[in-house]
Amino acid sequence: MVTAIVLIHANEGMVKQTAQKLMELEGISEVYPVAGPYDLVAFTRVPENEQLDDLVTEEMLELDGIQQTMTLVALDS
């Protein structure tokens, strides 16, 4: 199992809607709005790296409310 934390810059005024859309994606287990340089943090758990790649680059970045992401892959999960 591959666990990753995705830090997200959301469009202004779209944090709640973006969080709701993210929770509908398979592989995302938790989403939190946060204070600081990022707007949202998403926790992902997928079986393999290819699925993480698809989730972040094809599914998450296609959502209207997401401007940019930074993905942190857990080394021991």
PDB file with SEQRES, HELIX, SHEET and CRYST1 records, atoms N, CA, C and O in Angstrom:
SEQRES   1 A   77  MET VAL THR ALA ILE VAL LEU ILE HIS ALA ASN GLU GLY          
SEQRES   2 A   77  MET VAL LYS GLN THR ALA GLN LYS LEU MET GLU LEU GLU          
SEQRES   3 A   77  GLY ILE SER GLU VAL TYR PRO VAL ALA GLY PRO TYR ASP          
SEQRES   4 A   77  LEU VAL ALA PHE THR ARG VAL PRO GLU ASN GLU GLN LEU          
SEQRES   5 A   77  ASP ASP LEU VAL THR GLU GLU MET LEU GLU LEU ASP GLY          
SEQRES   6 A   77  ILE GLN GLN THR MET THR LEU VAL ALA LEU ASP SER              
HELIX    1 AA1 VAL A   15  MET A   23  1                                   9    
HELIX    2 AA2 ASN A   49  ASP A   53  1                                   5    
HELIX    3 AA3 ASP A   54  MET A   60  3                                   7    
SHEET    1 AA1 4 ILE A  28  PRO A  33  0                                        
SHEET    2 AA1 4 LEU A  40  VAL A  46 -1                                        
SHEET    3 AA1 4 VAL A   2  ALA A  10 -1                                        
SHEET    4 AA1 4 ILE A  66  VAL A  73 -1                                        
CRYST1    1.000    1.000    1.000  90.00  90.00  90.00 P 1           1          
ATOM      1  N   MET A   1       0.855  -1.180   0.000  1.00  0.00           N  
ATOM      2  CA  MET A   1       0.000   0.000   0.000  1.00  0.00           C  
ATOM      3  C   MET A   1       0.895   1.236   0.000  1.00  0.00           C  
ATOM      4  O   MET A   1       1.856   1.324   0.765  1.00  0.00           O  
ATOM      5  N   VAL A   2       0.564   2.187  -0.870  1.00  0.00           N  
ATOM      6  CA  VAL A   2       1.299   3.447  -0.961  1.00  0.00           C  
ATOM      7  C   VAL A   2       0.461   4.527  -0.276  1.00  0.00           C  
ATOM      8  O   VAL A   2      -0.694   4.758  -0.634  1.00  0.00           O  
ATOM      9  N   THR A   3       1.062   5.176   0.705  1.00  0.00           N  
ATOM     10  CA  THR A   3       0.403   6.267   1.410  1.00  0.00           C  
ATOM     11  C   THR A   3       1.095   7.565   1.032  1.00  0.00           C  
ATOM     12  O   THR A   3       2.324   7.643   1.023  1.00  0.00           O  
ATOM     13  N   ALA A   4       0.308   8.578   0.722  1.00  0.00           N  
ATOM     14  CA  ALA A   4       0.867   9.885   0.378  1.00  0.00           C  
ATOM     15  C   ALA A   4      -0.008  10.978   0.981  1.00  0.00           C  
ATOM     16  O   ALA A   4      -1.208  10.808   1.197  1.00  0.00           O  
ATOM     17  N   ILE A   5       0.641  12.097   1.240  1.00  0.00           N  
ATOM     18  CA  ILE A   5      -0.040  13.293   1.719  1.00  0.00           C  
ATOM     19  C   ILE A   5       0.077  14.323   0.601  1.00  0.00           C  
ATOM     20  O   ILE A   5       1.177  14.618   0.133  1.00  0.00           O  
ATOM     21  N   VAL A   6      -1.052  14.863   0.178  1.00  0.00           N  
ATOM     22  CA  VAL A   6      -1.055  15.833  -0.911  1.00  0.00           C  
ATOM     23  C   VAL A   6      -1.443  17.199  -0.345  1.00  0.00           C  
ATOM     24  O   VAL A   6      -2.536  17.374   0.193  1.00  0.00           O  
ATOM     25  N   LEU A   7      -0.531  18.161  -0.477  1.00  0.00           N  
ATOM     26  CA  LEU A   7      -0.773  19.541  -0.054  1.00  0.00           C  
ATOM     27  C   LEU A   7      -1.357  20.288  -1.248  1.00  0.00           C  
ATOM     28  O   LEU A   7      -0.843  20.181  -2.361  1.00  0.00           O  
ATOM     29  N   ILE A   8      -2.423  21.041  -1.019  1.00  0.00           N  
ATOM     30  CA  ILE A   8      -3.196  21.598  -2.134  1.00  0.00           C  
ATOM     31  C   ILE A   8      -3.417  23.097  -1.977  1.00  0.00           C  
ATOM     32  O   ILE A   8      -3.821  23.578  -0.919  1.00  0.00           O  
ATOM     33  N   HIS A   9      -3.138  23.828  -3.069  1.00  0.00           N  
ATOM     34  CA  HIS A   9      -3.549  25.226  -3.198  1.00  0.00           C  
ATOM     35  C   HIS A   9      -4.885  25.202  -3.938  1.00  0.00           C  
ATOM     36  O   HIS A   9      -4.969  24.732  -5.073  1.00  0.00           O  
ATOM     37  N   ALA A  10      -5.925  25.712  -3.281  1.00  0.00           N  
ATOM     38  CA  ALA A  10      -7.259  25.735  -3.890  1.00  0.00           C  
ATOM     39  C   ALA A  10      -7.574  27.141  -4.394  1.00  0.00           C  
ATOM     40  O   ALA A  10      -6.999  28.128  -3.934  1.00  0.00           O  
ATOM     41  N   ASN A  11      -8.500  27.206  -5.348  1.00  0.00           N  
ATOM     42  CA  ASN A  11      -8.963  28.501  -5.829  1.00  0.00           C  
ATOM     43  C   ASN A  11      -9.681  29.225  -4.697  1.00  0.00           C  
ATOM     44  O   ASN A  11     -10.347  28.603  -3.870  1.00  0.00           O  
ATOM     45  N   GLU A  12      -9.537  30.530  -4.674  1.00  0.00           N  
ATOM     46  CA  GLU A  12     -10.163  31.348  -3.637  1.00  0.00           C  
ATOM     47  C   GLU A  12     -11.666  31.116  -3.617  1.00  0.00           C  
ATOM     48  O   GLU A  12     -12.327  31.142  -4.656  1.00  0.00           O  
ATOM     49  N   GLY A  13     -12.193  30.891  -2.422  1.00  0.00           N  
ATOM     50  CA  GLY A  13     -13.625  30.688  -2.263  1.00  0.00           C  
ATOM     51  C   GLY A  13     -14.116  29.303  -2.620  1.00  0.00           C  
ATOM     52  O   GLY A  13     -15.322  29.057  -2.599  1.00  0.00           O  
ATOM     53  N   MET A  14     -13.203  28.379  -2.952  1.00  0.00           N  
ATOM     54  CA  MET A  14     -13.619  27.039  -3.372  1.00  0.00           C  
ATOM     55  C   MET A  14     -13.065  25.933  -2.478  1.00  0.00           C  
ATOM     56  O   MET A  14     -13.042  24.769  -2.879  1.00  0.00           O  
ATOM     57  N   VAL A  15     -12.625  26.278  -1.289  1.00  0.00           N  
ATOM     58  CA  VAL A  15     -11.989  25.273  -0.426  1.00  0.00           C  
ATOM     59  C   VAL A  15     -12.980  24.178  -0.035  1.00  0.00           C  
ATOM     60  O   VAL A  15     -12.668  22.995  -0.171  1.00  0.00           O  
ATOM     61  N   LYS A  16     -14.148  24.543   0.439  1.00  0.00           N  
ATOM     62  CA  LYS A  16     -15.131  23.536   0.875  1.00  0.00           C  
ATOM     63  C   LYS A  16     -15.607  22.663  -0.279  1.00  0.00           C  
ATOM     64  O   LYS A  16     -15.700  21.443  -0.145  1.00  0.00           O  
ATOM     65  N   GLN A  17     -15.908  23.295  -1.420  1.00  0.00           N  
ATOM     66  CA  GLN A  17     -16.375  22.529  -2.576  1.00  0.00           C  
ATOM     67  C   GLN A  17     -15.294  21.580  -3.078  1.00  0.00           C  
ATOM     68  O   GLN A  17     -15.580  20.446  -3.462  1.00  0.00           O  
ATOM     69  N   THR A  18     -14.052  22.052  -3.074  1.00  0.00           N  
ATOM     70  CA  THR A  18     -12.942  21.225  -3.533  1.00  0.00           C  
ATOM     71  C   THR A  18     -12.732  20.047  -2.595  1.00  0.00           C  
ATOM     72  O   THR A  18     -12.487  18.930  -3.053  1.00  0.00           O  
ATOM     73  N   ALA A  19     -12.823  20.275  -1.300  1.00  0.00           N  
ATOM     74  CA  ALA A  19     -12.683  19.194  -0.325  1.00  0.00           C  
ATOM     75  C   ALA A  19     -13.758  18.126  -0.543  1.00  0.00           C  
ATOM     76  O   ALA A  19     -13.476  16.930  -0.464  1.00  0.00           O  
ATOM     77  N   GLN A  20     -14.977  18.560  -0.816  1.00  0.00           N  
ATOM     78  CA  GLN A  20     -16.063  17.609  -1.062  1.00  0.00           C  
ATOM     79  C   GLN A  20     -15.806  16.796  -2.327  1.00  0.00           C  
ATOM     80  O   GLN A  20     -16.032  15.586  -2.341  1.00  0.00           O  
ATOM     81  N   LYS A  21     -15.335  17.447  -3.387  1.00  0.00           N  
ATOM     82  CA  LYS A  21     -15.027  16.741  -4.636  1.00  0.00           C  
ATOM     83  C   LYS A  21     -13.896  15.743  -4.434  1.00  0.00           C  
ATOM     84  O   LYS A  21     -13.929  14.642  -4.983  1.00  0.00           O  
ATOM     85  N   LEU A  22     -12.898  16.126  -3.651  1.00  0.00           N  
ATOM     86  CA  LEU A  22     -11.767  15.233  -3.390  1.00  0.00           C  
ATOM     87  C   LEU A  22     -12.219  13.970  -2.663  1.00  0.00           C  
ATOM     88  O   LEU A  22     -11.746  12.878  -2.981  1.00  0.00           O  
ATOM     89  N   MET A  23     -13.115  14.096  -1.703  1.00  0.00           N  
ATOM     90  CA  MET A  23     -13.572  12.933  -0.948  1.00  0.00           C  
ATOM     91  C   MET A  23     -14.330  11.939  -1.813  1.00  0.00           C  
ATOM     92  O   MET A  23     -14.491  10.784  -1.417  1.00  0.00           O  
ATOM     93  N   GLU A  24     -14.798  12.355  -2.979  1.00  0.00           N  
ATOM     94  CA  GLU A  24     -15.497  11.456  -3.889  1.00  0.00           C  
ATOM     95  C   GLU A  24     -14.535  10.598  -4.720  1.00  0.00           C  
ATOM     96  O   GLU A  24     -14.953   9.626  -5.349  1.00  0.00           O  
ATOM     97  N   LEU A  25     -13.253  10.958  -4.720  1.00  0.00           N  
ATOM     98  CA  LEU A  25     -12.273  10.223  -5.526  1.00  0.00           C  
ATOM     99  C   LEU A  25     -11.805   8.967  -4.800  1.00  0.00           C  
ATOM    100  O   LEU A  25     -11.503   9.006  -3.607  1.00  0.00           O  
ATOM    101  N   GLU A  26     -11.748   7.862  -5.523  1.00  0.00           N  
ATOM    102  CA  GLU A  26     -11.259   6.613  -4.952  1.00  0.00           C  
ATOM    103  C   GLU A  26      -9.766   6.741  -4.647  1.00  0.00           C  
ATOM    104  O   GLU A  26      -8.991   7.191  -5.491  1.00  0.00           O  
ATOM    105  N   GLY A  27      -9.375   6.348  -3.452  1.00  0.00           N  
ATOM    106  CA  GLY A  27      -7.986   6.430  -3.046  1.00  0.00           C  
ATOM    107  C   GLY A  27      -7.719   7.538  -2.054  1.00  0.00           C  
ATOM    108  O   GLY A  27      -6.673   7.549  -1.405  1.00  0.00           O  
ATOM    109  N   ILE A  28      -8.649   8.476  -1.923  1.00  0.00           N  
ATOM    110  CA  ILE A  28      -8.492   9.547  -0.941  1.00  0.00           C  
ATOM    111  C   ILE A  28      -9.255   9.150   0.308  1.00  0.00           C  
ATOM    112  O   ILE A  28     -10.461   8.907   0.266  1.00  0.00           O  
ATOM    113  N   SER A  29      -8.532   9.088   1.426  1.00  0.00           N  
ATOM    114  CA  SER A  29      -9.157   8.623   2.658  1.00  0.00           C  
ATOM    115  C   SER A  29      -9.592   9.763   3.577  1.00  0.00           C  
ATOM    116  O   SER A  29     -10.561   9.623   4.324  1.00  0.00           O  
ATOM    117  N   GLU A  30      -8.876  10.900   3.524  1.00  0.00           N  
ATOM    118  CA  GLU A  30      -9.192  12.028   4.393  1.00  0.00           C  
ATOM    119  C   GLU A  30      -8.807  13.325   3.693  1.00  0.00           C  
ATOM    120  O   GLU A  30      -7.844  13.367   2.927  1.00  0.00           O  
ATOM    121  N   VAL A  31      -9.570  14.383   3.963  1.00  0.00           N  
ATOM    122  CA  VAL A  31      -9.257  15.723   3.450  1.00  0.00           C  
ATOM    123  C   VAL A  31      -9.533  16.718   4.568  1.00  0.00           C  
ATOM    124  O   VAL A  31     -10.580  16.668   5.212  1.00  0.00           O  
ATOM    125  N   TYR A  32      -8.575  17.630   4.795  1.00  0.00           N  
ATOM    126  CA  TYR A  32      -8.725  18.641   5.839  1.00  0.00           C  
ATOM    127  C   TYR A  32      -8.383  20.020   5.298  1.00  0.00           C  
ATOM    128  O   TYR A  32      -7.382  20.176   4.599  1.00  0.00           O  
ATOM    129  N   PRO A  33      -9.205  21.033   5.613  1.00  0.00           N  
ATOM    130  CA  PRO A  33      -8.774  22.404   5.363  1.00  0.00           C  
ATOM    131  C   PRO A  33      -7.733  22.758   6.427  1.00  0.00           C  
ATOM    132  O   PRO A  33      -7.872  22.367   7.586  1.00  0.00           O  
ATOM    133  N   VAL A  34      -6.696  23.494   6.038  1.00  0.00           N  
ATOM    134  CA  VAL A  34      -5.624  23.822   6.971  1.00  0.00           C  
ATOM    135  C   VAL A  34      -5.264  25.301   6.867  1.00  0.00           C  
ATOM    136  O   VAL A  34      -5.533  25.954   5.859  1.00  0.00           O  
ATOM    137  N   ALA A  35      -4.654  25.812   7.928  1.00  0.00           N  
ATOM    138  CA  ALA A  35      -4.123  27.168   7.935  1.00  0.00           C  
ATOM    139  C   ALA A  35      -2.653  27.100   7.534  1.00  0.00           C  
ATOM    140  O   ALA A  35      -1.973  26.112   7.812  1.00  0.00           O  
ATOM    141  N   GLY A  36      -2.174  28.140   6.887  1.00  0.00           N  
ATOM    142  CA  GLY A  36      -0.771  28.170   6.472  1.00  0.00           C  
ATOM    143  C   GLY A  36      -0.654  28.353   4.975  1.00  0.00           C  
ATOM    144  O   GLY A  36      -1.571  28.879   4.343  1.00  0.00           O  
ATOM    145  N   PRO A  37       0.459  27.929   4.395  1.00  0.00           N  
ATOM    146  CA  PRO A  37       0.686  28.184   2.975  1.00  0.00           C  
ATOM    147  C   PRO A  37      -0.187  27.340   2.032  1.00  0.00           C  
ATOM    148  O   PRO A  37      -0.293  27.662   0.849  1.00  0.00           O  
ATOM    149  N   TYR A  38      -0.807  26.277   2.532  1.00  0.00           N  
ATOM    150  CA  TYR A  38      -1.697  25.449   1.715  1.00  0.00           C  
ATOM    151  C   TYR A  38      -3.114  25.583   2.238  1.00  0.00           C  
ATOM    152  O   TYR A  38      -3.331  25.995   3.377  1.00  0.00           O  
ATOM    153  N   ASP A  39      -4.078  25.233   1.397  1.00  0.00           N  
ATOM    154  CA  ASP A  39      -5.486  25.347   1.763  1.00  0.00           C  
ATOM    155  C   ASP A  39      -6.084  24.029   2.242  1.00  0.00           C  
ATOM    156  O   ASP A  39      -6.931  24.007   3.136  1.00  0.00           O  
ATOM    157  N   LEU A  40      -5.634  22.926   1.635  1.00  0.00           N  
ATOM    158  CA  LEU A  40      -6.164  21.604   1.949  1.00  0.00           C  
ATOM    159  C   LEU A  40      -5.026  20.599   2.057  1.00  0.00           C  
ATOM    160  O   LEU A  40      -3.971  20.761   1.445  1.00  0.00           O  
ATOM    161  N   VAL A  41      -5.264  19.558   2.849  1.00  0.00           N  
ATOM    162  CA  VAL A  41      -4.357  18.413   2.919  1.00  0.00           C  
ATOM    163  C   VAL A  41      -5.204  17.173   2.668  1.00  0.00           C  
ATOM    164  O   VAL A  41      -6.222  16.964   3.327  1.00  0.00           O  
ATOM    165  N   ALA A  42      -4.776  16.351   1.709  1.00  0.00           N  
ATOM    166  CA  ALA A  42      -5.477  15.106   1.405  1.00  0.00           C  
ATOM    167  C   ALA A  42      -4.567  13.923   1.697  1.00  0.00           C  
ATOM    168  O   ALA A  42      -3.398  13.914   1.309  1.00  0.00           O  
ATOM    169  N   PHE A  43      -5.108  12.933   2.379  1.00  0.00           N  
ATOM    170  CA  PHE A  43      -4.381  11.696   2.649  1.00  0.00           C  
ATOM    171  C   PHE A  43      -4.853  10.652   1.654  1.00  0.00           C  
ATOM    172  O   PHE A  43      -6.051  10.417   1.501  1.00  0.00           O  
ATOM    173  N   THR A  44      -3.900  10.031   0.982  1.00  0.00           N  
ATOM    174  CA  THR A  44      -4.242   9.032  -0.028  1.00  0.00           C  
ATOM    175  C   THR A  44      -3.650   7.689   0.350  1.00  0.00           C  
ATOM    176  O   THR A  44      -2.578   7.604   0.950  1.00  0.00           O  
ATOM    177  N   ARG A  45      -4.370   6.645  -0.015  1.00  0.00           N  
ATOM    178  CA  ARG A  45      -3.891   5.279   0.165  1.00  0.00           C  
ATOM    179  C   ARG A  45      -4.321   4.478  -1.057  1.00  0.00           C  
ATOM    180  O   ARG A  45      -5.510   4.280  -1.305  1.00  0.00           O  
ATOM    181  N   VAL A  46      -3.324   4.022  -1.814  1.00  0.00           N  
ATOM    182  CA  VAL A  46      -3.580   3.251  -3.033  1.00  0.00           C  
ATOM    183  C   VAL A  46      -2.632   2.048  -3.056  1.00  0.00           C  
ATOM    184  O   VAL A  46      -1.589   2.070  -2.402  1.00  0.00           O  
ATOM    185  N   PRO A  47      -2.987   1.006  -3.801  1.00  0.00           N  
ATOM    186  CA  PRO A  47      -2.154  -0.199  -3.813  1.00  0.00           C  
ATOM    187  C   PRO A  47      -0.759  -0.007  -4.419  1.00  0.00           C  
ATOM    188  O   PRO A  47       0.206  -0.587  -3.922  1.00  0.00           O  
ATOM    189  N   GLU A  48      -0.637   0.801  -5.489  1.00  0.00           N  
ATOM    190  CA  GLU A  48       0.645   0.906  -6.188  1.00  0.00           C  
ATOM    191  C   GLU A  48       0.924   2.341  -6.635  1.00  0.00           C  
ATOM    192  O   GLU A  48       0.015   3.168  -6.705  1.00  0.00           O  
ATOM    193  N   ASN A  49       2.194   2.624  -6.935  1.00  0.00           N  
ATOM    194  CA  ASN A  49       2.617   3.962  -7.358  1.00  0.00           C  
ATOM    195  C   ASN A  49       1.884   4.449  -8.600  1.00  0.00           C  
ATOM    196  O   ASN A  49       1.575   5.636  -8.702  1.00  0.00           O  
ATOM    197  N   GLU A  50       1.600   3.558  -9.546  1.00  0.00           N  
ATOM    198  CA  GLU A  50       0.899   3.982 -10.770  1.00  0.00           C  
ATOM    199  C   GLU A  50      -0.465   4.558 -10.452  1.00  0.00           C  
ATOM    200  O   GLU A  50      -0.909   5.509 -11.095  1.00  0.00           O  
ATOM    201  N   GLN A  51      -1.133   3.984  -9.457  1.00  0.00           N  
ATOM    202  CA  GLN A  51      -2.450   4.495  -9.083  1.00  0.00           C  
ATOM    203  C   GLN A  51      -2.344   5.859  -8.395  1.00  0.00           C  
ATOM    204  O   GLN A  51      -3.222   6.707  -8.550  1.00  0.00           O  
ATOM    205  N   LEU A  52      -1.273   6.060  -7.641  1.00  0.00           N  
ATOM    206  CA  LEU A  52      -1.042   7.379  -7.047  1.00  0.00           C  
ATOM    207  C   LEU A  52      -0.799   8.404  -8.143  1.00  0.00           C  
ATOM    208  O   LEU A  52      -1.337   9.510  -8.092  1.00  0.00           O  
ATOM    209  N   ASP A  53      -0.001   8.048  -9.122  1.00  0.00           N  
ATOM    210  CA  ASP A  53       0.266   8.930 -10.256  1.00  0.00           C  
ATOM    211  C   ASP A  53      -1.038   9.319 -10.955  1.00  0.00           C  
ATOM    212  O   ASP A  53      -1.272  10.497 -11.220  1.00  0.00           O  
ATOM    213  N   ASP A  54      -1.879   8.337 -11.250  1.00  0.00           N  
ATOM    214  CA  ASP A  54      -3.160   8.614 -11.909  1.00  0.00           C  
ATOM    215  C   ASP A  54      -4.061   9.488 -11.039  1.00  0.00           C  
ATOM    216  O   ASP A  54      -4.700  10.418 -11.531  1.00  0.00           O  
ATOM    217  N   LEU A  55      -4.105   9.183  -9.753  1.00  0.00           N  
ATOM    218  CA  LEU A  55      -4.968   9.937  -8.838  1.00  0.00           C  
ATOM    219  C   LEU A  55      -4.577  11.408  -8.793  1.00  0.00           C  
ATOM    220  O   LEU A  55      -5.437  12.285  -8.872  1.00  0.00           O  
ATOM    221  N   VAL A  56      -3.278  11.679  -8.666  1.00  0.00           N  
ATOM    222  CA  VAL A  56      -2.830  13.069  -8.543  1.00  0.00           C  
ATOM    223  C   VAL A  56      -2.851  13.789  -9.890  1.00  0.00           C  
ATOM    224  O   VAL A  56      -3.420  14.875  -9.995  1.00  0.00           O  
ATOM    225  N   THR A  57      -2.246  13.208 -10.910  1.00  0.00           N  
ATOM    226  CA  THR A  57      -2.066  13.938 -12.169  1.00  0.00           C  
ATOM    227  C   THR A  57      -3.273  13.906 -13.088  1.00  0.00           C  
ATOM    228  O   THR A  57      -3.462  14.824 -13.886  1.00  0.00           O  
ATOM    229  N   GLU A  58      -4.094  12.869 -12.993  1.00  0.00           N  
ATOM    230  CA  GLU A  58      -5.226  12.787 -13.904  1.00  0.00           C  
ATOM    231  C   GLU A  58      -6.560  13.143 -13.251  1.00  0.00           C  
ATOM    232  O   GLU A  58      -7.434  13.726 -13.893  1.00  0.00           O  
ATOM    233  N   GLU A  59      -6.712  12.795 -11.984  1.00  0.00           N  
ATOM    234  CA  GLU A  59      -8.007  13.035 -11.336  1.00  0.00           C  
ATOM    235  C   GLU A  59      -8.015  14.318 -10.507  1.00  0.00           C  
ATOM    236  O   GLU A  59      -8.890  15.165 -10.687  1.00  0.00           O  
ATOM    237  N   MET A  60      -7.060  14.463  -9.612  1.00  0.00           N  
ATOM    238  CA  MET A  60      -7.064  15.631  -8.733  1.00  0.00           C  
ATOM    239  C   MET A  60      -6.809  16.929  -9.487  1.00  0.00           C  
ATOM    240  O   MET A  60      -7.532  17.908  -9.299  1.00  0.00           O  
ATOM    241  N   LEU A  61      -5.801  16.944 -10.327  1.00  0.00           N  
ATOM    242  CA  LEU A  61      -5.454  18.192 -11.013  1.00  0.00           C  
ATOM    243  C   LEU A  61      -6.477  18.606 -12.064  1.00  0.00           C  
ATOM    244  O   LEU A  61      -6.418  19.726 -12.572  1.00  0.00           O  
ATOM    245  N   GLU A  62      -7.418  17.719 -12.400  1.00  0.00           N  
ATOM    246  CA  GLU A  62      -8.479  18.082 -13.335  1.00  0.00           C  
ATOM    247  C   GLU A  62      -9.673  18.735 -12.639  1.00  0.00           C  
ATOM    248  O   GLU A  62     -10.563  19.261 -13.306  1.00  0.00           O  
ATOM    249  N   LEU A  63      -9.700  18.707 -11.300  1.00  0.00           N  
ATOM    250  CA  LEU A  63     -10.790  19.363 -10.581  1.00  0.00           C  
ATOM    251  C   LEU A  63     -10.664  20.876 -10.721  1.00  0.00           C  
ATOM    252  O   LEU A  63      -9.558  21.415 -10.673  1.00  0.00           O  
ATOM    253  N   ASP A  64     -11.779  21.555 -10.891  1.00  0.00           N  
ATOM    254  CA  ASP A  64     -11.786  23.001 -11.097  1.00  0.00           C  
ATOM    255  C   ASP A  64     -11.175  23.790  -9.946  1.00  0.00           C  
ATOM    256  O   ASP A  64     -10.572  24.838 -10.176  1.00  0.00           O  
ATOM    257  N   GLY A  65     -11.315  23.313  -8.720  1.00  0.00           N  
ATOM    258  CA  GLY A  65     -10.888  24.096  -7.568  1.00  0.00           C  
ATOM    259  C   GLY A  65      -9.423  23.988  -7.202  1.00  0.00           C  
ATOM    260  O   GLY A  65      -8.980  24.663  -6.273  1.00  0.00           O  
ATOM    261  N   ILE A  66      -8.652  23.162  -7.897  1.00  0.00           N  
ATOM    262  CA  ILE A  66      -7.256  22.953  -7.521  1.00  0.00           C  
ATOM    263  C   ILE A  66      -6.323  23.717  -8.448  1.00  0.00           C  
ATOM    264  O   ILE A  66      -6.381  23.565  -9.669  1.00  0.00           O  
ATOM    265  N   GLN A  67      -5.460  24.542  -7.853  1.00  0.00           N  
ATOM    266  CA  GLN A  67      -4.468  25.293  -8.614  1.00  0.00           C  
ATOM    267  C   GLN A  67      -3.161  24.516  -8.735  1.00  0.00           C  
ATOM    268  O   GLN A  67      -2.576  24.422  -9.814  1.00  0.00           O  
ATOM    269  N   GLN A  68      -2.706  23.953  -7.596  1.00  0.00           N  
ATOM    270  CA  GLN A  68      -1.381  23.333  -7.544  1.00  0.00           C  
ATOM    271  C   GLN A  68      -1.345  22.339  -6.393  1.00  0.00           C  
ATOM    272  O   GLN A  68      -2.047  22.504  -5.396  1.00  0.00           O  
ATOM    273  N   THR A  69      -0.513  21.296  -6.539  1.00  0.00           N  
ATOM    274  CA  THR A  69      -0.348  20.323  -5.463  1.00  0.00           C  
ATOM    275  C   THR A  69       1.126  20.046  -5.206  1.00  0.00           C  
ATOM    276  O   THR A  69       1.983  20.292  -6.055  1.00  0.00           O  
ATOM    277  N   MET A  70       1.399  19.525  -4.009  1.00  0.00           N  
ATOM    278  CA  MET A  70       2.710  18.986  -3.674  1.00  0.00           C  
ATOM    279  C   MET A  70       2.449  17.646  -2.999  1.00  0.00           C  
ATOM    280  O   MET A  70       1.720  17.579  -2.009  1.00  0.00           O  
ATOM    281  N   THR A  71       3.036  16.588  -3.526  1.00  0.00           N  
ATOM    282  CA  THR A  71       2.783  15.257  -3.006  1.00  0.00           C  
ATOM    283  C   THR A  71       3.970  14.758  -2.196  1.00  0.00           C  
ATOM    284  O   THR A  71       5.112  14.784  -2.656  1.00  0.00           O  
ATOM    285  N   LEU A  72       3.686  14.311  -1.002  1.00  0.00           N  
ATOM    286  CA  LEU A  72       4.682  13.740  -0.103  1.00  0.00           C  
ATOM    287  C   LEU A  72       4.382  12.265   0.066  1.00  0.00           C  
ATOM    288  O   LEU A  72       3.336  11.909   0.608  1.00  0.00           O  
ATOM    289  N   VAL A  73       5.273  11.401  -0.386  1.00  0.00           N  
ATOM    290  CA  VAL A  73       5.053   9.956  -0.301  1.00  0.00           C  
ATOM    291  C   VAL A  73       5.660   9.449   1.001  1.00  0.00           C  
ATOM    292  O   VAL A  73       6.818   9.727   1.312  1.00  0.00           O  
ATOM    293  N   ALA A  74       4.862   8.703   1.754  1.00  0.00           N  
ATOM    294  CA  ALA A  74       5.344   8.125   3.009  1.00  0.00           C  
ATOM    295  C   ALA A  74       6.342   7.016   2.686  1.00  0.00           C  
ATOM    296  O   ALA A  74       6.089   6.185   1.814  1.00  0.00           O  
ATOM    297  N   LEU A  75       7.462   7.002   3.382  1.00  0.00           N  
ATOM    298  CA  LEU A  75       8.479   5.990   3.145  1.00  0.00           C  
ATOM    299  C   LEU A  75       8.177   4.681   3.862  1.00  0.00           C  
ATOM    300  O   LEU A  75       8.631   3.620   3.431  1.00  0.00           O  
ATOM    301  N   ASP A  76       7.425   4.743   4.937  1.00  0.00           N  
ATOM    302  CA  ASP A  76       7.101   3.547   5.695  1.00  0.00           C  
ATOM    303  C   ASP A  76       5.642   3.632   6.108  1.00  0.00           C  
ATOM    304  O   ASP A  76       5.290   4.377   7.024  1.00  0.00           O  
ATOM    305  N   SER A  77       4.792   2.867   5.430  1.00  0.00           N  
ATOM    306  CA  SER A  77       3.359   2.954   5.760  1.00  0.00           C  
ATOM    307  C   SER A  77       2.775   1.599   6.048  1.00  0.00           C  
ATOM    308  O   SER A  77       1.585   1.489   6.342  1.00  0.00           O  
TER     309      SER A  77                                                      
END                                                                             
